[in-house]
Amino acid sequence: MAKKHITLQHSESVIVQAAAQIYSAYIASGRVPADDDNTKYLKQSIKEAIMIARSVDDAVISDGEME
């Protein structure tokens, strides 16, 4: 299999990190069954990470957003 290069924007990499933490928590808690193809909880983790990011973006005004 050929290697593929991935380039993520900073905000995307932050969401990847959050999704990975959420997904690992699902695995550690035993919620991901051994026969699962890992897509259900992986996709759920990504959705939850995006939901968290959007909630923070709505609640916080960063320095770059101020006029």
NUVEXZA-947966 format. One record per residue (C-alpha): x, y, z. Coordinates in steps of 0.02 Angstrom, whole numbers, plus 50000, padded with zeros to 5 digits. Layout:
<nodes>
XYZ ...
</nodes>
This chain:
<nodes>
500005000050000 500685017049951 500935029950087 499785044950078 500255061850148 498965071150250 499015089750284 497815096450414 497425114250462 497715118350646 495845118050687 495675101050602 497125093850701 496325099950864 494715090950817 495695075250772 496515075550944 494835077551032 494025063950927 495475052150965 495275055151152 493395052251143 493645036451038 494965029651156 493755032451301 492445022251210 493715008251187 494355009151367 492585008451435 492224992751334 490865000751228 491694996151062 491344977651030 492754966650966 491784962150809 491394980450769 492244987350614 492635002850719 491645014750609 490125017450721 491055023750873 492415032050769 491115042250674 490205046050836 491835052150914 492145063950767 490365070850777 490555073850963 492245082350941 491495094050810 490015097550924 491205102251065 492225113350948 490675122450886 490025124851063 491685132451117 491735143450962 489985149951002 490405153051185 492135160851171 492725176251077 494565174251038 495785188651015 495735186550826 493855188650821 493825205350911 493745221650815 
</nodes>
